């Protein structure tokens, strides 16, 4: 029948015996590795029997007494018995149930990492110090970090810059017209090159002259429209006055078109100029509606000569009326806004009224 192959149960028995010898310190790790490789590489019974013999010799050398090679056979039959049983067929052997070996130290469950909400109380219980809360301004900046910045208000152009924009636009328009005429001439001249007759060349010349004439008329009409506004409004100073008058009267659309036609600027530039004029008018109207003493510089109060020296009579009467009417806080705030003194000086002054 030949030599029988190694059964997996026999190989596992040898490997368990090697592990026991290594755990008892009988063999070294180098010998354990060498014998494990030989046992795993064994395919026939004589090869595994040689490994069993080596294990028995190593055990006998350490214990001082000879032990038969069959002592390591815990579950597997001897090679002769297997040879006798081979003629009778393969026996049904129940698979061995290997009991799991419990470790000496039970593994502990991994604790979840503390979150930001649980970490701070834990540190407080251990006596550790916590960081100071961020200031309100820093917290507000963090909240607004994800939002886009507010739009920047348009910066109005000075009045002298409008003419520069007009000159640049004029040069750009002239360049565009010249380029368009050159393209038209090329489109008309190229077919004439392939036409040898004189009629084709003459036709292309006529078409180029017609295109140049139409472009010149368009440019001339635009310049004439711009000059008509300038001639009707006079010089630039009068032109600005007329535009400002239209804005003050509420005719912003007319002022918008007049400004664009006069200086050749874009619609956005005209809008910025109108907003600038409206802002200047509002500031001027607010300054005219203020009291007379509000526009004056803050007087220097001479403490030695008395608190009321250097103050306008209207302001002194107003402060006295507020103080005697039980509105001392408003009187102190008003006095500080006008004179720029400290809070103590303002309180002394109001108390003396």
PyMOL commands that set and color helices and strands:
alter all, ss='L'
color gray80, all
select helices_A, chain A and resi 8-24+29-41+45-63+69-72+79-86+116-125+136-146+159-194+198-233+236-248+252-263+267-289+293-295+313-324+328-339+343-352
alter helices_A, ss='H'
color red, helices_A
deselect
rebuild
show_as cartoon
